[in-house]
């Protein structure tokens, strides 16, 4: 029996030469990213690797890798008999493969051609034979140098030099013992430990400590040195020099979504994938122009603007503007989250309509309103009053705070939260504010993508499709995976139609007249948080939904030269109109579904009985939030009575400034109303995506 095994091994030895060629993994094929047409190349991403000689790698870094990966590296013959036996047993029994490969075996497996990653006894035996021969014919220094220049460390970095730059922003010869220990720790699970947070961060710290302890055991460092070592701080990852501007933000979002769909960093960086994104090249350019051409040139660099556009029929994010500085930790459209202000009110409206109330429901329009659960009275913007009983159309058109607080009390705050969640706003972002009376006024923080996706639900007749940025992937074998968002009924069709009708009045004669598209109908909502720390306009046509926000990193008032403190109906609305005018140019005009409110109500447009707000009449932007008269005929004051004939108490002489009161629970542990960096700066959505 023994002689038979020896004979088999001898034959294997002579029949297994060291391969003449290296694997493609050593110079792995990068991925190609396409715009949504699947033909226009967006960018190519190759392998990030720069080989360095072994003497460039500090001994403490080499010792860290050896201590955790192969302590007997300088003593063994290229294989570990004990580890190999354990791995072979795992292969035969079908159990979880356990560690046992030496550094030489890992190099052979990842460096030479002819060895696959499959679990089989034949492949393992071949690996052992080649490892033994490599150990005989190559020096230990060559093996270690090749290994350190070949393996993947996460963050798109191949080899220890690229890893040093990716994790710590320095060349490998400048690494400290602590940093070297972390790179050694990463080898085991590079995707998991690349950007560790939460449980992954705790696991990374535990693995790092294991490496440090192993270095003490191998006498690479002393116990005193180990005791003085602290977990290293990571450098902000630098974007590849070939990717700049909005493309850098695109790659961040696409790669994050691919991770959520089950693709590892290795798959993305090595797999030769052809990735078709959802982004339209022309609309991306239109988004950039809408922002840069509309904002005054002397706008402060501290003022940030985000824009996002979503196709209601698919949930695809077709365009966005993430900001002019792609080196920011997070972009303005996907990641930055700021108070929604009154752009949150349509979810309250939808909750009421879905609950059986109609647009003719009467709510409190006077200011202020007192709610038992609120410690202070809740006012309208500027203290304006609209009457003791106004309907939901007028409440929406004029963005009446007291009306929506009253409406939410009738419907229930929990149903308002459910309506927002149904439109794609994550529950975690609503949790801190949803029990307070001001919740329906938009005290929770959201992103531009989330709002564009949420309003797309109204445009899609009440069906919500989750926002996503990847359309399809073709792998190296030519196999295609297509990704679509399953439609989920969020609101009844009539609810969507009625809410859209109310939001059309915002554009045609309310706080958002600056957004009006003169060749087609549009609906939307302005929003201004307390002290104008964030200002919004979110609107849509039947074919496209878009959101524009403006804010500052320091949460101070958003102010622009020539405009002063902004409101939702000023620059955000103008940016939206600039983008949508170009995006919808040449597209067929589609009408919104009829609402249950239109028939038999000649006054449904609010001021329409005076000829104001008619589609064939020019709109004066000074009746929006921007307060800047255009060169058009000025108007007189609005009617002194409401649709029911009742007088308007202290009726305003112009539409309101649409300002949301501050949150009911301000404090250092309540960031709502401020820019909220996400848990992952490459995160698109906070909910996992379903498999294709």
N, C-alpha and C positions, 0 to 999 in steps of 0.2 A: 504494500500500500504506500509506504513512505517513498520507495523507489519510483513508484508510478507518479506520485505528485512531483517528485524531483525531476522526473523526465519531462513532465508537462511544463514545468517552470523553465527547464533548459531550452525546450523548443520555443517557448514564448520569448525567451531572452534573445535567441538568434533571429526570430522572425519579427522583432519589434525594434526597428532602428529609430534613432532620433529624427523626427520629421525635418525635411529640408526647408519648409516654409512656415511662416507664422500665421496664426489665425487672423481673420479680418477684425477680430475684437481689438487687436493691438492698434489698428488704424480704423476703428469702427466707422461705419457709414452714418452720417448725421441725418437728421430729419428735414423734410421740406414742408414748409407751411404755405398754404394757398389761401387767397381770398375766397369768398363764398361761391364764385363761379367755378372753382375747382381747376382753373387753368392758369390764372394770374398768380405768379409766385410772390408771396409776401416776404419771405426770408428763408434762408437755409441755416440750419444750426448743426455744426459739426462737433466733433469731439474736442474737448478742451484739454490738451495735454502738451507738456514741455518737458522732455527728458533731461535729467541732470546726472552728472557723474556721482558715484557713491560718496566721494569725499566732500561733496557739496552738502550732503545730508548730515546734520550734527549726530554725533555718536549717541546722544541721549534719545534722539528720535528713532534711530535704528534699534537701540536697545529696547525701547518701548514696544516696537512692533514684534521683535523677537520674543520678548517676555510674555506677550499675550497670545501670539500666534504659533510659536514654535521654539520653546525654551532650549531644546537640544539641537538647534540649527547647526551650530558649529561642531557638534559631536556626531550627529547621525549620518547615515549614508544616503540621505535624500528622502527616506521614508520612515515612518514610525510603525513598527510592527504591531504594537499594541493598538494604536489608533486605527491602523488599516484593518486589523482583525475586527475591531468594533464596527467600523463602517461597512465591511463586507457582510458581517452578520446582520446588520440593519438592512442591507440591500436584499439578502436572501429571505429574510423574514417579512419584509415589507413594512417594517416599522420606521419611525422617524429617523432620518439620517442624523447621526451624531458627529460631532467634530472629531477629526483624526488626521486630517491632511497636514503635511508639513508645508513650510514655505515653498520648498522645491516642488512638491506635488501641486500646490495652488498655481505656481508659475506655469508648470507644464500644462495644466488643464486650461489655463487662460491665454497661453502664449503660442503654443504649437498647433498647427493644423492637424486634422485627423482625430481630434478628441472632442466628443460632444459632452453635453452636460447631463445626459440621461443617466438614470440609475440602473446600471447593469454590472454583472460580475466581469464580463468581458472588457467593458470600458475601464473598470477599476484596475483590472490586471494590467491592461495596456498602460495606464497611467503610472503604475508602480514600476513597470519595466523601464519606461522612458525616464522616470525620475532617478532611478538607480544609475542609468547610463549618463544622464546629465551631471549627476554628482561626481561621476568618475572623470568626465571629460571637461567639465567647467569648474572654475573656482567658486568658492562660496561668495566671494565679493561680486562676481558676475551674476550669480543667481539672485543675490539680495538687491543689487542695483536694478536688474531687469524687473524683478518683482515690484519694487517701489515705484518704478516708472510705468508699470502696466495696470495695476489694480485700480478699481473705481472707488472713490472716496465720497461720493455724493456731491450735491451742489453742481453737478455737471462737470466735476473735476476728475480727470484721469491722471494718475501719477501724483507723487507727493508734492512736487513743485506747484502744480495747479491747485492742489488741495490747500497748501499753505496760503496761497493768494485768496482762494475762495472763502476760507473760514476766518483767516486772520489778517488779510490784506498785507502780507509780507512774503519775502522770499523764504524758501525752506531753510536756508542757512541762518536765518534770524529767529527761528522758532525757539521758544522756551521749552523746558521739560514738561510743564503742564500742557502746553499746546500740542507738543509731540505726543503726549499720552492720549489726548483726545482724538488726534488723527488715527492713532492705533486702535482706539475704541470704535471708531466709525467703520472700520473695515468689516466688522461683523454684520452690520445692518445699515448700509450707507443711505438708503432712502429714508429710513425711519429717523436717523440721527442727523440728517442734513439741516433741518429747521425744527429742532425739537421744541415742543410746547406741551404743557400739561403733563399727562402720564408719560409721554415720550421723553420729555425733558428729565423727569425723575429717573427713567430707565437709562438715559444717556449718562446722567451723573453717576448712577450705580456702576455702569460699565466702565466709566472713566476711573472710578475709585478702584475697581478690580485691576485695571491696568497698572495704576500706581502701586498697588500692593504687590503685583507680580514683579514690578521693577525692583522693589525692595527684596523680594525673594531671590531674584537673580543677581542682586548686588549692583544693579545699575545705578541705584541711588541709595542713600542711607535712610534709615527710619526717620531721622531728624529732617532730612530734606523732604521726605514724603509728608511729614506732619505740617511743614510750612507751605505746601502747595495748595493752591485754591483753584476751583473750577474756572477755566478760562472764559473770557468774554469774546463773543464773536464779532467780527467786523461786518458792517452792512455789505451785502453782496453787491459787487459792481456788475453792471450790465456789460455784456460783450461789446467791444468797441464798434463792431459791425452793426449793432442794433441800437438805433437812437429814436428819439421822438415817441410818437404813439405806438410804434412797433414794439418798443420795450414793454409797454403796458399790455399790448396784445399777447406777447409771449408769456408774460406772467400769468395772465388769466387763462390762457389755453393750457399751459402746463399744469396749473392748479386743477383745472377741470379734468384733464387726463388722469391725474393722480386719483381724483375722486371716482373716476370710472374704472379704476383698477390697473392703470398703466404705471409702472414704476419709473423712477428716473432713468434706470438702465434701459428700459424699453424705449423711452423717448430719445435718449442721447445716442443709443447704439443700434436701435432697431431698424433704421432705414425707413421710417414711417413717412407716408404722404398724408399730411393732415389738412383737411379742408375746413377752414374756420367759417363762422357765420358773418364775417365782416365784409361789407361792400366797400370796395376801394373808393368809388366816387362819393359815397355817403360819408365815409371817414374824412375825406377832404372837405366836404361840405360842412361837417361838424366843426372842423378846425377853423374854416373861414368864418362861420357864423359867430364864433367866439372872438377871434382875433380882429375881425373887421368891425364888429359892433362895439366892443369895449374901447373907450378912449385910450390913446397911446400912453397917456401919463397915468393910467391906472396903477395903483400900488402893487408891487410884487407880492404883498401879503394877502391880497384879495385873490381867492382861488375860485375857478369856475369849472363846473363839471356838466357834461351833457351826455345823455344816453338815449338811444332809439331802439325800440323793440318792435318786431313784426307781430301783430296780434294773432295772425293766423298760424304762427309756428312757435312763438316764444324765442325766436332767434334775436340776439343782440346784433343788429346790423351795422351800428355805428356808435361811436362815443368820442368824447374829448376828455382825456384824463388829466390835462394840465400841461404846462409848457416845460416842466422840469421832471423828466423821467427818472431822476435820481432820488426823488422823494420816496419815502418808505411805502407810501400807499397813494394810489391815484385818486382823482377827484370824482370819478364816475362810479367805479365799482366798490372801492374800499372805504372812502371817506363817508362817514355817516353823521349827518347834522339834523337838527330839529326840522321836522316836516312842516311845521306851521299849518296854515289853513289848507295846504294840499292834502291833508289827512281827512278833511271834512267829508269828501265823497264816500269814504268807507262808512262813516256814520249815516250818511244818507242812504247808502245801499242796505245797511242793517235795518233801517226803518222801513224801507220799501219792501224788503224781503219778509219783514215781520207783518206785513199786511196794511201798513199805513200808505196813504197816497200823497202825491205832491200837493194836494190841497189841504193837507194837515196843518193846523194852526199851532204856531209855537211863539214863544215870547221873544219880542224884538226890542223891548226897552232895555236900557242900560242904567245901572248894572243889574245883574241877576244874583239872587242869593240862593245858595244850595246848602241844605242842612249839613252835608259832609264836608263843605269847604269852609275854611277858617276866615276867608276874606270874600267880599263880593267880587263877582266876575264881570268885567266891563266889556263893552264893545270897543273897537279901536277908536280912539279919540273921544270916547264917551257918547258916541252917537246913538240915538234911539230911533227905532223904526215902527213902533206901535206894539200894543199888547198882544196882537194876534196877526202874525204874518205867515204866509204859506211857505213851503219848502223851496219853491222856485225863487222867491224874493230872498229868502235866507241864503240860498246858494249864490245868487247873482251878486249880492252885496256882501257876502261873506260875513254874516252876522254871528258873532261869537255867542251871544246869549241864546240865540235860536238853536244853535247846535248843542249847547250845553243842556238846554231844556229838552231837545229831541233825544239826546242820549239818556237823560233821566227817564223819559217815557219808555224807551226801548230796552234800556239796560246796558251798562258799560261792558258787560261780558259779551253781549251780542255785537257790540262795536268792535271789540278785539277779534272776535271770530270772523267778522266780515273782512277785517284787515288781513288776517292770517289766510283767509280763503283766496285773497288776491296776491299772496306770496310774501307778505311781510312776516319774517320769522317771529315766533312767539317770544323768543328771548329778548328781542328788541322792544317788545311792548310791556314786558313784565313789570318794570319799575313804575310805570305811569298808569296802567290800565284801571286801577282802582280809584283814581282821582277824578273829580268832576271836570277838570280841564283836559282830560285825556282826548276827547273828540276834537280838540282844537289843535292837535299836532304837537304835543310836548315830547313825543318819542322821536328818536333819531333814526333816519333811514338813508339809503344811498340813492343816487340818481337812477341806477339800473333797477333797483327795487321799485321805485315809483313809476318808472316807465313801464315796467312789467305789470305793476298793479293796475295802472290806468288802461293798459292793453286789455285787461279783463273786461272793462266796459265796452271797448271797441269791438271785442270778439263776442258780443251778445251774452256776456256773463260767463264765458268759458275761460278758465285760466290755464295757461301753458307755462311751465317753469322756464325762466330765462336760462339760456345756455349759449356757449360760444364755439362749440365744435359740431360740424355737420356730419363729417365722415372721416374714416381713417382707412388707408390701404397699407397693409403691412408688407414686409419684404417678400412674402410668398404670393402677393397679389390678392390676398383675401380682404374683402371690404366689410367694414362695420359702419352702418349708418345710425345716426342719433337723432331722434325726434322727441318732442315733449308731448306726452299724452294729455289731451284736454280733460280737465276736471271741472265739473259744474260748480262754480263759485256762487253765482247769483242767478235768479230766474231771468229769462230773456226780457220780460217786461220791466223788471227791476233795472237791468242795464240800460234799456231804452229810456226809461223815465229819468234815471240819473244822468244819462247823456243829455237829455233835453234840458235839464236844469243847468248843466255845465255849459251848454251852448249859450245860455243867456249870460254867463260870465264873459264870454268872448264877444257876444253881439251887443251887450249894453251894460256890462258890469265892471268888475275890477280888472278884467283882462282884455280890454278892447284893443290893446296894442298887439295882441296875438292874432288878430283877425286875418284870415286868408281870403282874399277877395274873389277867388275863383271857385271856392268850395267850402262846405261847412266844416267847422272845427268846434271842439268842445275842450274845456280845460278848467284849471283852477290855479289861482295865484296863492302864494303863501309867504308870510313874513313872521319870523319868530320874534320873541321879545327883544326890544332894542335893536332890531334888524341885524341880529348876529348871524342869521341865515335867511336868504330870500330865494323864492322858488317860482317857477311856472312849470306845470305839467299839463300837457294837452295831447289831443289825438284827432286824427281823421279815422275813417273806417279802415284805412290800410296801414297806418303807422302811428305809434305812440312814442312821445319823446318827453324827456324831463330835463330841466335846466336848473342848476342850483348855483348860488354864489355864497361864499363864506370866508372866514379868516381863520388861520390856525390858532390865533389867540382868543377866539370867541368874542372879539370886539365888534362894534358896529361896522357893517359893510358900507363903506363910503367911497364914492368915485368922484373925481373932479368934474365939475359941471352938473352933477346930479345931487351931491350931498349924500345923506343917508338913503340907502336904496329901499325900495319896496318890491314885492313880488311882481307888481304890474309894470315895473319900469324896465331896467336892463334885462333881467331874466326873460321877460316876455318878448322883448325885442330880439334877443338871441334865438329864442324858440322860433319866432316868425321867420327870421333870416334862414335858419336851417330848414324848416318845413317848406318854405317857399321854393327852395332849391330842390329838396328831396322829392316834393310832389310835382314838380314841373314835368309836364308831358304825361303824367299819370291820369287815367280816367277819373272823372268826378263821380264819387259814390255818395249816396245819401245815407244818413243814419236811419235806423228803423223808427217808425212813428211812435210817439209816446201816447199813453192813455190820457194825457192831460191836454193835448192840443185841441182836439175837436170840441167845438162849442165854447172856446175861451178866446175871444178876440183880444183880450188884454194879456194873454199869457206871456208876452214878451216884456211885461213890466211897463216900460215907458213907450211901448209900441203904439198906444193910442194917440200919442203926440207925434208919431212919425219917427221916434228915436229907435235905433237898433234895427230898423228894417234892412234886409240884405241889399236893397238898392240905394241906401243912404250912406254917405261917408261917415266914418266913425271918428270921433275926436279923442285922441289918445289922452287928453288931459283928464278924461273921466276914468282912466285907469289909475294905478298906483303911482305911475311915474310923475304925475303932476306937472308934466311939461306940455303946454298947449302946442298943437301943430298949427300950420297955417290954414285953418279951416274956420268956418263960422262958429262962434261960441254959442253955447246952449244956455237956456234959462234953467231955472231950478226944476227938480223933478216934481211930479204931482204931489200935492199935499195930502192926498188920500190914497189908501191902498186899494187893492182890487175889490175888497169887500165894502168899500165906501167909507170905512172908518178913517178918522184923521190919523196921520202919522205924528206921534209925539216927538217933538224936537227933531224933525226930519232933517237929514243932512243936505247940504247944498251940492254935494258931489259924492260919488261912491266912496266908500271908506278906504282907509289905508291898509286894511286887512292885516292887523297886527295881532299876534297870538300872545296872551298873557304868559308870564313865566310859569314853569312847572310848579306844582303845589308842594313839591318836596325838594327844594334846592339844597345843595350841600356838597361837600367834597366827595361823598361816596355816591353821588347821583350825577353821572356825566351827561344825561340827556340834555340836549340843547347845545352841546359842545361837540367838536369833532371827535368821533370815537374810533380810534384805530381798531380794526378787526383782530380777532384772535390770531389770524394768519394774514400777513400782509399780501399774500397772493390768493386770498380767498374770494371767490365770486359769490357764492351763496353759503348760508350757514347750515343748510340741510343737505344730506348726501344725495347724489344723483342716482336714479335707478339704472340698472344695467340696460344695455341696448337690447 
